[in-house]
Amino acid sequence: MPFMASCLSATPAAKGKRGYQVLGLLWLMLLVGLPSRAQPTQTSFWRKLSPDSLTNRPLRFIPVPVLQSTPETGLRGGIALDYFFNSGTWPARLPEELRRPGAPTDSARLATRDSFAFVQALYSTRRQLTLETVWQAYSPAERYILRGRAGYQDFSEYYWGVGNETLAEKERNNVFYQRWYAQPRTWRRVQGNFFAGLSYHFSQTQRLRLDDEMLGYEALAGSDGSRVSGLGPSLLADYRNNPFSPTRGWYAEWTMHNFGRALGSQFRYTEYLFDMRRYLRLPRQSTLGLQAVGHFTSGTVPLLELPRLGGPTIMRGFVQGRYRDQQLWSMQAEYRYPLNRFLVGAVFASAGGVAASVPDFAWNNTRYAGGGGLRVLLNRKKNLYARLDQAFTSNGTSNFYFRVMDAF
């Protein structure tokens, strides 16, 4: 989410861009690590700057200047407008039929988790433009959940090929394109924290071109552009205690999209998405998080819609799209342990792979990644953290991540 706007992410190879990251990181760690020594003689201004006051301040509408650095974008800056809210604050008292079972009868806020939405405009030194809005909203008593993203990109991404037999790590190509997209999802509560609803996926890419010629590229579906439009059912079970940084509970999501000409899609195919997570509270306030993800397709899938391995959330260390094909699986585990009131340490490991068909999955095509990092408390009330991760891969590469919210 965009508070993540101020996140930094870079690879060790980008040494010339690391100075400002290190200085910023040291400043941030110093700020949150200083003890709070509020004295009776302090002014209200200085009390507001103490770490305890900072981390407990309410979040509302926040304009955030953006400065990012990633392997895919280079240096990127812009502006993001973040809005945090809780729909349970109005009305103050919910009708009986809207109250979640077991929730207090005099407070809608206690029956509804926090929501957020943001818009951002970003531009990079590689001349990549991103205009985007993202939202996750819970209606009063969580009768409905609305989640999604939409926007426009004039973008480029690294490309090694399709499948497991790809270009060498340093021989990557670049794909340039323009893209409009919208991915809204809406669920209605069926019982407890189990929801059912619909999901829609629209993406139109145009003006695709490669930086350098590649044998076989022009034969790929969608190599010169694509328009896909798909609709399907979605099921959600969300028993996490916090949507930003869970410490206990579990989460499961299943979504199917059927892309066809009736919806305006140029390509006919079906995709299935699975996301399952479990959070275990361990001794000394530590947490073990587990996640398994699947993205399976059948039919003619255009190039930029193929499942992609890697990224800042799962299979960290791999650039997103390092491997892509019609089928993908991945799983990860992360152990988080508190260091003090404001810092949490973390270690993580993941495995995953891609293939043209499910029977083609094999151990020799499985990729591995792992690493460790820190979580820095930004807001105690919402349990919101910034995370700093160093990840390493079985390909011998590594990446550094600085983002807001836990990976999962």
Secondary structure, DSSP 8 states (H G I E B T S, - for coil): -GGGGG--EE-TT-GGG-HHHHHHHHHHHHHHHS-----TT--HHHHHTSHHHHHHS---EEEEEEEEEETTTEEEEEEEEEEEE-GGGSSSS--GGGS-TT--TT-SGGGS--EEEEEEEEEETT--EEEEEEEEEE-GGGSEEEEEEEEEEEEEEEE--SSSS---GGG-EEEEEEEEEE--EEEEEEETTEEEEEEEEEEEEEEEEESS--TTGGGSTTTT-EEEEEEEEEEEEE--S-SSS--SEEEEEEEEEEE-GGGT-SS-EEEEEEEEEEEEEEGGGEEEEEEEEEEEEEE---GGGS-EE--SSSSTTS-TTSEE-SEEEEEEEEEEEESSSSEEEEEEEEEEEEESSGGG--GGG-EEEEEEEEEEEEETTTTEEEEEEEEEETTS-EEEEEEES---
